[in-house]
């Protein structure tokens, strides 16, 4: 690694990157990355430069919401990278492309991205979660040798001060854990003032990372049954899960 450019942002025009094919699912264009390794290398390149843009995880629930709510479709469209974080999305992409597209869980992507950022000494700033979870996340990232240059919980009062702090920190990766679409809208506002950065909305990832929320067991994840595990753990999600039956029907009938 060249230490001189480890923290730099390289304009897209200056770096040769393979643009993954795009698949339209409803109103959403999803990038068909071959797998997590390809996406990680797309974000933090082998020369240590960082992709300047934003990413959002796409699952069937987001597709359905985008179909119902044009404003949410616009929020999703504003992201530069829309990656498949749902087996229902992956199945549509495999069917359309006739190739083995891999699911990229957002929680795992963020954790692997932090390790890659540590390897290349990329400055990282984290936003969101409760004060306690944010502190725990900060502690764990520092233990992993991540170059953490700032951490602010999701209960901040002064957004202008937060944006100023991010700009002054020199951060090149900013992750925001505040839930969708709140985190994506905040990212848009931060990015308008600090564009030379990679932004990622991560939902409840900090809670999982710190062990405050238990993720589905590995076998459930391998079988793509995380949704079922979450439903059993939180029966209140039944209304949301029933809505996905419409997505399944559209998939089988070729309407999506």
Phi, psi and omega in degrees: 000140177270111185297337183291334181239018184298328184253012187276157170258124180256126179304145182304326183290342184266353183233134178278112178236144179275114179285121179291153177296152180252141177237129178274121176237106190061227180272006187252131173266123182245135180278130183267075175288142182296332180176182184296322182301319180295318181292319178300317179290336177288325182279305176246107187283168185293344176267005178090354178286158187239137177294128178266108182170193181227157181229150177219138179280138181243126175228173182303324180297320178292323178299312181298319179296319180296326179292320182281324190236103181303328180292327177287322176301322179292321178298316180295318182296334181289340178286146181278326180240123175239106186252156187278109178242047179192132185296330177295324177289317180300318182297319178297317182294318178297320180295319182286317187270345183059039178214165187273078175289139182257144174287141180236095180297129183301322180298314180292321180301313181298316182296319178290326178294322178297321178292321178292322177297320178297319180300320183259007178058038178283131179293130184239141176232132179245140179229140171115179183071180178287162178305318182292314180295322178298317178296319179296319178297316178301313181299315183292321178295319178296324176296331178273007178068025175288138179281075184277118184254001177181148179212122180227128181288173185281004182253027178295150184259334188240100182294322179299321179293322178298313181297319178297320180295319179296315179299316182290336183288338185078018181301143176241349170227126178234123175247141185234122181247086181222006182083152180269145000268006184304316183291323180291323179293321176295318178302319178301319182288321177293315184297329179299332181255342181221073188286335186278067187200158172258128183242142182214123173278133189233006174054235182268021185300320181298324179296319178290316182302322183268359178083007179282337175233131182274127177278163178301144177304156186305319181297319178298320179295317181297327180272007181058041181244025178301323180300321180291321179296317179295324179293318178293325180284327181229082181303340179295346179281359187304322180298317179294319183291323178298327178299334181287344177299327177297319179297315180300317179297316178298323180296311183291333180266002177073021181271355180221000000 
